Amino acid sequence: MLIHVAAAIILSEGKVFLAKRAEHLHQGGLWEFPGGKCEASESPEQALIRELQEEIAITPKNPVLFESVTHDYGDKKVSLSFFLVELFDGVAQGNEGQKVAWFNLSELAELDFPEANKQVVNKLLAR
């Protein structure tokens, strides 16, 4: 079964906002771009807005599709839509108890990400 996910590359003042997956979740303990699963009736953009409001207390303005990735983990297959979010309302924080932090773009190469995110990290680092 293919799981559709919308994720945000939140950039502000040369830094990117990341969340750490809870240990008990699939790919737990790894850093990720915030977001979540698309509901059946939602577009990726709608899912992105809902998930960011729920998870990190921001409302993105004018998200722009940056990259689409499909990855098969063996136990799960995911289709991810990564959006650049450079304008938003609110203050990004971990609403669900997850660890969150702002990182310099250069620090991304040192962090552990799920395999499906690595292509996007590399593309960001090449910008």
C-alpha positions as CSV (number, residue, x, y, z in Angstrom):
1,M,0.0,0.0,0.0
2,L,1.3,3.4,-1.0
3,I,1.2,6.1,1.7
4,H,1.0,9.7,0.5
5,V,2.8,12.2,2.7
6,A,3.2,16.0,2.5
7,A,6.3,17.5,4.1
8,A,7.6,21.0,4.7
9,I,11.1,22.3,4.1
10,I,10.7,25.3,6.5
11,L,13.4,27.9,5.8
12,S,14.0,31.1,7.8
13,E,17.1,33.3,8.0
14,G,19.3,30.6,6.5
15,K,18.1,27.9,8.8
16,V,15.8,24.9,8.3
17,F,13.3,23.6,10.9
18,L,13.3,19.9,11.6
19,A,11.5,17.5,13.9
20,K,12.8,14.2,15.4
21,R,10.6,11.1,14.9
22,A,9.6,9.4,18.1
23,E,11.5,6.2,18.8
24,H,8.4,4.0,18.6
25,L,7.4,5.2,15.1
26,H,8.6,3.8,11.7
27,Q,12.0,5.4,11.1
28,G,12.0,6.5,14.8
29,G,14.9,8.6,16.2
30,L,15.7,10.2,12.8
31,W,15.3,13.8,11.9
32,E,12.6,14.7,9.3
33,F,10.9,17.6,7.6
34,P,7.6,18.2,9.4
35,G,4.4,17.0,7.8
36,G,2.2,13.9,7.6
37,K,-0.1,11.6,5.8
38,C,-2.6,13.0,3.3
39,E,-6.2,12.1,4.1
40,A,-8.2,10.5,1.2
41,S,-10.1,13.8,0.4
42,E,-7.0,16.1,0.7
43,S,-4.6,17.5,-1.8
44,P,-0.9,17.4,-0.7
45,E,-1.2,21.2,-0.1
46,Q,-4.3,20.8,2.1
47,A,-2.6,18.0,4.1
48,L,0.5,20.1,4.5
49,I,-1.4,23.1,6.0
50,R,-3.4,20.8,8.3
51,E,-0.4,18.8,9.5
52,L,1.7,21.9,10.1
53,Q,-1.1,23.6,12.1
54,E,-1.5,20.4,14.2
55,E,2.1,19.4,14.7
56,I,4.1,22.6,14.9
57,A,1.6,25.5,15.3
58,I,2.3,27.3,12.0
59,T,0.2,28.1,8.9
60,P,2.3,28.1,5.8
61,K,1.8,30.8,3.1
62,N,2.4,30.0,-0.5
63,P,4.1,26.6,-0.2
64,V,6.0,25.7,-3.4
65,L,6.6,22.1,-4.5
66,F,10.3,21.4,-4.2
67,E,10.6,17.7,-4.9
68,S,8.5,14.5,-5.1
69,V,10.0,11.2,-4.0
70,T,8.7,7.6,-3.9
71,H,10.5,5.2,-1.7
72,D,10.0,1.5,-0.8
73,Y,11.2,0.7,2.7
74,G,10.2,-3.0,2.3
75,D,7.6,-2.8,5.0
76,K,6.1,0.5,3.7
77,K,6.0,2.4,0.4
78,V,5.8,6.2,0.6
79,S,5.1,8.9,-1.9
80,L,6.3,12.2,-0.5
81,S,5.6,15.7,-1.7
82,F,8.2,18.2,-0.2
83,F,7.2,21.8,-0.2
84,L,9.4,24.9,0.4
85,V,7.8,27.0,3.1
86,E,9.6,30.4,3.5
87,L,6.6,32.4,4.7
88,F,4.3,31.3,7.6
89,D,2.2,32.6,10.4
90,G,2.9,31.5,14.0
91,V,6.0,30.3,15.9
92,A,7.2,26.8,15.0
93,Q,7.3,24.5,18.0
94,G,6.7,20.9,18.9
95,N,3.0,20.7,19.6
96,E,3.0,16.9,20.1
97,G,6.0,16.6,22.4
98,Q,8.5,15.8,19.6
99,K,12.0,17.3,19.6
100,V,12.3,20.1,17.2
101,A,15.2,22.5,16.2
102,W,16.4,25.0,13.7
103,F,19.6,24.0,11.9
104,N,22.0,25.8,9.6
105,L,21.7,24.2,6.1
106,S,25.3,23.1,6.3
107,E,24.5,21.0,9.4
108,L,22.0,18.8,7.4
109,A,24.9,16.6,6.1
110,E,25.7,15.6,9.7
111,L,22.1,14.5,10.7
112,D,20.4,11.2,10.3
113,F,17.3,11.2,8.1
114,P,15.0,8.5,6.8
115,E,16.2,7.2,3.4
116,A,13.3,8.8,1.5
117,N,14.5,12.3,2.7
118,K,18.2,12.0,1.7
119,Q,17.6,13.0,-2.0
120,V,15.9,16.2,-0.8
121,V,18.6,16.9,1.7
122,N,21.2,16.5,-1.0
123,K,19.2,18.8,-3.3
124,L,19.0,21.4,-0.6
125,L,22.7,21.3,0.1
126,A,23.4,21.8,-3.6
127,R,21.4,25.0,-3.8
